[in-house]
Amino acid sequence: MGSFRRTSFGLKLAVRPEIEKVFASRLVEHIRENDFGVDLGTLQLRLPRSFGLCHGVERAIQLAHETRLQWPQARLFLTDEIVHNPSVNRRLQSIGYRYLGGRYADGTTIEQLCPDDVVVLPAFGIETTLLERLRDRGVQLIDTTCGEVMTVWKRVRAYARDGYTTVIHGAPSHQETRATVSRVDHDDPFLSEPLHAGGAWIVLRDVADARLIARFVVGRAEAGELRARFDGALSPGFDAARDLQRIGIANQTTMLARETLQLQEILWSAFVERYGQLEASARVRRADTVCSATQDRQDALRDLLGESLDLLLVVGGYNSANTSHLVELARAQGVPAFHLEGAHCIVSRDMLRQWNPEAQRELSASDWWPERVPCRIGLAAGASTPDVRIGEIVLRIAELANVEIPLDFDRQRDVAVH
């Protein structure tokens, strides 16, 4: 078996200049230092007090660059996207990383790996079955899994050991959720204390799913209705009558915190209705496992939305859950909001390209530019979005507004891979 490492190689200072060159932005830093806003006359730009790269993503990027420096001649692989941001993943491609899965995969299979190869695990973690296959190949494993995600894993293992079914608020197909449910009913090859009993699990996408489960608990829905709705989101052999007697709640760390709390309250109320409050307390375990960085960014955006914005642009990968939830949060408060991957999406004042969650693809939007003068535009960013992408958006908006950005910052236009 090859080595398994989660810590730095002590090369942080060696890789930091290159990372900052590619991902940092002096313009964004200037905005941070000036009360998170800039007034350009006819254009006022505001940023929330928490945005962009979180600690877990920064750690994953740093460790990936350290790994390249540690093994300059080795073949380097990622199991899938290290984080959900295209510029980050393309940057890693540019320094020699190849992908075993996902949209960047080049066709290399795990069976083609050898002990001299190095495989970096993404910040979301990976399924235990995939981890076992990599371990059996004897490769060198570098784990960038976020500590917040690992906290959820610890929680769901405890649920399984104690005979509780894990109820996860998340997207069934998301990398993090797939990794988490695998910890419910499988041993982790690198777990110091093996899980001795498998557990059941179910993934709830939203509040509507929670309401259906609640109806079943109180006897107003049938098991067949659950099987149809949760196809692909249930553990093998899931038996609703048996497995929904005691539940432990967790979530994908990037979900909307308020929705998770609402989901928990719906389930708790159903158990109280059926069993009474005392017995419900023994049958339901509740947990707040929303990532602290995700929570901070959601709270900061709520504060910004109270500043009478004419428009909000949210920049981040289209498959980034925490980014999409920022857009949802803004729209729920009546603020026009668009989800962009980067400045290249802003075609003109008459058209931009933005992610449409209903169509599940990028679509054009017209007449997006605010009519009011001066206009007040907010910019927010998901936890995997580097500052440089935000800075590019600022420059593009200023260009369309025909206002000047100080020349010292204009020279900072990013030339990294988009």
C-alpha positions in Angstrom: 0.0 0.0 0.0 1.3 3.5 -0.9 1.5 6.4 1.5 -1.5 8.5 2.7 -1.0 12.1 3.7 -3.3 14.9 4.7 -0.7 17.5 5.9 1.5 20.1 4.2 5.0 19.1 3.0 6.3 22.3 4.6 6.4 24.0 1.2 3.8 26.6 1.8 6.2 29.5 1.5 7.7 28.0 -1.7 4.3 27.7 -3.5 2.7 30.9 -2.1 4.1 33.4 -4.6 2.9 31.3 -7.6 -0.5 30.8 -6.2 -0.9 34.5 -5.4 0.3 35.4 -8.9 -2.4 33.3 -10.5 -5.3 33.8 -8.1 -4.9 37.0 -6.0 -6.2 40.5 -7.0 -4.8 43.8 -5.7 -8.0 45.4 -6.9 -10.2 43.2 -4.7 -7.8 43.6 -1.8 -8.1 47.4 -2.2 -11.9 47.1 -2.1 -11.7 45.0 1.1 -9.5 47.6 2.7 -12.0 50.4 1.8 -15.1 49.1 3.6 -15.9 46.5 0.8 -17.0 49.1 -1.7 -15.9 51.5 -4.4 -17.7 54.6 -5.6 -17.1 55.4 -9.3 -19.6 58.2 -9.7 -22.4 56.7 -11.9 -21.5 53.2 -10.6 -21.3 52.0 -7.0 -19.9 48.6 -6.4 -20.4 46.7 -3.1 -19.0 43.4 -1.9 -20.2 41.4 1.2 -17.9 41.3 4.1 -17.3 37.6 3.6 -16.8 36.2 0.1 -14.6 34.0 -2.1 -12.1 31.4 -1.2 -12.7 29.6 2.1 -9.9 28.1 4.2 -10.7 24.6 3.0 -10.4 25.5 -0.7 -7.2 27.5 -0.1 -5.7 24.5 1.7 -6.7 22.2 -1.2 -5.1 24.5 -3.7 -1.9 24.9 -1.6 -1.6 21.2 -1.1 -2.0 20.4 -4.8 0.8 22.9 -5.6 3.0 21.5 -2.8 2.5 18.0 -4.2 3.7 19.1 -7.7 6.8 20.6 -6.1 7.4 17.6 -3.9 7.1 15.2 -6.9 8.3 17.2 -9.9 8.7 14.1 -12.2 5.8 12.0 -11.0 2.5 11.5 -12.8 -0.1 13.5 -10.9 -3.8 12.8 -10.9 -7.0 14.1 -9.3 -9.9 11.8 -8.9 -12.3 14.6 -10.0 -12.5 18.4 -9.8 -10.6 19.5 -6.7 -13.2 22.2 -6.1 -16.1 23.4 -8.2 -14.3 26.3 -10.1 -13.2 25.9 -13.7 -10.2 28.3 -13.4 -8.8 26.4 -10.4 -9.1 23.0 -12.2 -7.6 24.3 -15.4 -4.8 25.9 -13.5 -4.0 22.4 -12.1 -4.1 20.9 -15.5 -1.6 23.5 -16.7 0.9 22.4 -14.1 0.6 18.7 -15.0 -2.4 17.3 -13.2 -4.6 14.8 -15.0 -8.1 13.8 -14.0 -9.5 10.3 -13.5 -13.1 11.3 -13.5 -15.5 14.2 -14.3 -15.5 16.6 -17.1 -11.7 16.9 -17.2 -11.0 13.2 -17.4 -8.6 12.1 -20.1 -9.5 8.4 -20.1 -6.9 7.1 -17.7 -8.4 4.4 -15.4 -7.5 3.5 -11.8 -6.3 0.1 -13.1 -3.6 1.9 -15.2 -2.1 3.5 -12.1 1.1 2.3 -10.5 2.8 2.8 -7.1 5.0 5.7 -8.5 1.8 7.7 -9.3 0.5 10.4 -7.0 -3.3 10.9 -6.6 -4.8 13.9 -4.9 -8.2 13.6 -3.4 -10.5 16.6 -3.8 -11.8 18.9 -1.0 -15.2 17.2 -1.2 -13.7 13.8 -0.3 -14.4 10.6 -2.3 -16.5 7.4 -1.8 -15.0 4.7 0.3 -15.2 2.2 -2.6 -13.1 4.4 -4.8 -10.6 5.0 -1.9 -10.3 1.2 -1.5 -9.5 0.8 -5.2 -6.8 3.5 -5.0 -5.3 2.0 -1.9 -5.1 -1.4 -3.6 -3.1 0.1 -6.5 -0.5 1.2 -4.0 -0.4 4.8 -5.2 0.7 7.8 -3.1 -2.5 9.5 -1.8 -2.7 13.1 -0.9 -6.0 14.0 0.8 -7.3 17.6 0.6 -10.7 16.7 2.1 -12.1 19.7 4.0 -12.2 19.4 7.8 -15.8 20.5 7.8 -16.8 17.6 5.5 -14.9 15.2 7.7 -16.9 16.4 10.7 -20.1 15.4 8.9 -18.5 11.9 8.2 -17.8 11.5 11.9 -21.4 12.4 12.7 -23.0 10.0 10.3 -20.7 7.1 11.4 -22.0 7.8 15.0 -25.6 7.6 13.7 -24.9 4.3 12.0 -23.1 2.8 15.1 -26.1 3.8 17.3 -28.7 2.4 14.9 -30.0 5.7 13.5 -30.8 6.2 9.8 -28.9 9.1 8.4 -31.1 11.8 6.8 -28.9 14.1 4.7 -30.0 17.5 3.3 -28.1 17.6 0.0 -27.9 16.8 -3.7 -27.7 13.0 -4.2 -25.3 13.4 -7.2 -23.0 15.9 -5.5 -19.4 14.6 -4.9 -19.6 15.5 -1.2 -22.9 13.8 -0.6 -21.8 10.7 -2.4 -18.7 10.6 -0.2 -20.7 11.1 2.9 -23.3 8.4 2.4 -20.5 6.0 1.6 -19.3 6.5 5.2 -22.7 5.5 6.6 -22.6 1.9 5.3 -18.9 1.1 4.5 -15.7 0.9 6.4 -13.2 3.7 5.6 -9.9 2.1 4.7 -8.0 4.7 6.7 -10.4 4.9 9.7 -8.7 4.2 13.0 -11.9 2.8 14.4 -13.7 0.6 11.8 -17.5 0.9 11.5 -18.9 -2.4 12.7 -22.4 -2.1 11.5 -23.8 -0.6 8.2 -26.5 2.0 8.4 -29.4 3.2 6.3 -29.5 6.6 4.7 -31.8 8.9 2.6 -30.9 12.1 0.9 -33.5 15.0 1.0 -33.1 17.6 -1.7 -35.4 20.2 -0.2 -38.2 21.1 2.1 -40.8 19.3 -0.1 -38.9 16.1 0.4 -38.9 16.6 4.1 -42.7 17.2 4.1 -43.2 13.8 2.3 -41.1 12.1 4.9 -43.0 13.8 7.7 -46.3 12.6 6.2 -45.0 9.1 6.2 -43.9 9.3 9.8 -47.4 10.4 10.9 -49.1 7.8 8.7 -50.4 10.0 5.8 -48.1 8.7 3.0 -47.2 5.2 1.7 -43.8 3.6 1.4 -44.3 3.3 -2.3 -44.6 7.0 -2.7 -41.2 7.4 -0.9 -39.5 4.8 -3.1 -40.7 6.6 -6.2 -39.7 10.1 -5.1 -36.3 9.1 -3.6 -35.2 6.7 -6.3 -31.4 6.9 -6.4 -31.3 8.7 -3.0 -31.8 5.7 -0.7 -29.4 3.2 0.7 -29.7 -0.3 -0.7 -32.6 -2.3 0.8 -34.1 0.8 2.4 -37.2 -0.1 4.3 -39.2 3.1 5.2 -41.2 1.4 8.0 -38.1 0.1 9.6 -35.5 2.8 8.8 -37.6 5.9 9.6 -38.2 5.0 13.2 -35.0 6.7 14.4 -33.2 9.3 12.4 -30.0 11.4 12.6 -29.9 14.6 10.5 -26.9 15.9 8.7 -26.3 17.9 5.6 -24.1 18.6 2.6 -22.0 21.4 4.1 -22.7 23.9 1.3 -26.5 23.9 1.6 -28.6 26.9 2.6 -28.5 27.0 6.4 -32.0 28.3 6.8 -33.4 25.5 4.6 -31.6 22.9 6.6 -33.1 24.3 9.8 -36.6 24.4 8.3 -36.1 20.8 7.1 -35.1 19.7 10.6 -38.1 21.4 12.2 -40.5 19.7 9.8 -39.1 16.2 10.6 -38.9 17.0 14.4 -42.6 18.1 14.4 -43.7 14.9 12.7 -41.9 12.7 15.3 -43.4 14.8 18.1 -46.9 14.4 16.6 -46.5 10.6 16.4 -44.5 9.8 19.5 -44.7 12.8 21.8 -42.0 15.2 22.7 -40.1 13.0 25.2 -39.9 9.9 22.9 -39.2 12.1 19.9 -36.1 13.4 21.7 -34.7 9.9 21.8 -35.7 9.1 18.2 -34.4 12.3 16.4 -30.8 13.6 16.5 -30.3 17.0 15.1 -27.1 18.6 14.0 -25.9 21.8 12.4 -23.3 20.7 10.0 -23.4 23.6 7.5 -19.8 24.7 6.9 -18.9 27.8 8.9 -17.5 29.5 5.8 -20.7 28.8 3.9 -22.7 30.2 6.8 -20.5 33.3 7.0 -20.9 34.0 3.3 -24.7 33.6 3.5 -24.9 35.9 6.5 -22.7 38.5 4.9 -24.8 38.5 1.7 -28.0 38.9 3.7 -26.5 42.1 5.2 -25.4 43.3 1.7 -28.9 42.7 0.3 -30.2 45.2 2.8 -28.3 48.0 1.1 -30.8 48.6 -1.7 -29.0 46.9 -4.5 -30.1 47.3 -8.1 -28.4 44.1 -9.1 -26.3 41.3 -7.7 -23.8 39.3 -9.7 -22.6 36.1 -8.2 -19.4 34.6 -9.6 -18.4 30.9 -9.3 -18.5 27.5 -11.0 -21.9 26.5 -12.3 -21.7 23.2 -10.4 -20.8 25.0 -7.1 -23.7 24.4 -4.7 -22.7 27.1 -2.3 -22.5 29.6 -5.2 -26.0 28.7 -6.5 -27.5 29.1 -3.0 -26.2 32.7 -2.8 -28.2 33.4 -6.0 -31.3 31.7 -4.5 -30.9 33.8 -1.3 -30.8 37.1 -3.3 -33.8 36.2 -5.5 -35.8 35.2 -2.5 -35.4 38.7 -1.3 -36.5 40.2 -4.6 -33.0 41.3 -5.8 -32.2 40.7 -9.5 -29.4 38.2 -9.4 -27.3 36.3 -12.0 -24.8 33.5 -11.6 -21.8 33.9 -13.8 -18.6 31.8 -14.2 -16.5 34.8 -15.0 -16.1 38.2 -16.7 -16.3 36.5 -20.1 -20.0 36.0 -19.5 -20.7 39.7 -19.5 -21.1 40.3 -23.3 -22.5 43.9 -23.2 -24.9 46.1 -21.3 -27.6 44.4 -23.3 -26.6 40.8 -22.8 -24.8 38.4 -20.4 -24.6 34.7 -20.2 -25.7 33.1 -16.9 -26.6 29.8 -15.4 -30.2 28.8 -15.5 -31.0 26.2 -12.9 -34.3 25.2 -14.4 -32.8 24.5 -17.9 -29.5 23.2 -16.3 -27.4 25.1 -18.8 -26.0 28.5 -19.5 -28.5 30.9 -21.2 -28.4 34.5 -22.4 -30.1 37.2 -20.5 -30.9 40.6 -22.0 -31.7 44.0 -20.5 -29.8 43.1 -17.3 -28.1 46.4 -16.8 -29.8 48.6 -14.2 -31.6 51.6 -15.5 -31.1 53.8 -12.4 -28.2 56.2 -12.3 -26.1 56.0 -10.3 -26.6 52.3 -10.1 -25.7 50.1 -7.1 -24.3 46.7 -8.1 -23.4 44.0 -5.6 -20.8 41.3 -6.3 -20.7 38.0 -4.4 -18.6 34.9 -4.9 -18.8 31.3 -3.9 -16.3 29.7 -1.6 -14.2 28.2 -4.4 -13.9 31.5 -6.4 -10.4 33.1 -6.5 -10.2 36.9 -6.0 -8.8 37.4 -9.4 -12.1 36.3 -11.0 -14.0 38.9 -8.9 -11.5 41.5 -9.9 -12.1 40.8 -13.6 -15.8 41.3 -13.0 -15.2 44.7 -11.4 -13.0 45.7 -14.4 -15.6 44.6 -16.9 -18.5 46.4 -15.2 -16.4 49.5 -14.9 -15.6 49.3 -18.7 -19.3 49.0 -19.6 -20.2 51.9 -17.3 -17.5 54.0 -19.0 -15.8 54.8 -15.6 -12.1 54.7 -14.8 -10.4 52.2 -12.5 -7.1 53.5 -11.2 -4.3 52.5 -13.5 -2.3 50.8 -10.8 -5.1 48.2 -10.7 -5.8 48.1 -14.4 -2.4 46.6 -14.9 -3.4 43.7 -12.7 -5.7 42.1 -15.3 -5.3 38.4 -14.9 -3.7 36.4 -17.6 -4.3 33.0 -16.0 -6.2 30.2 -17.7 -10.0 30.8 -17.5 
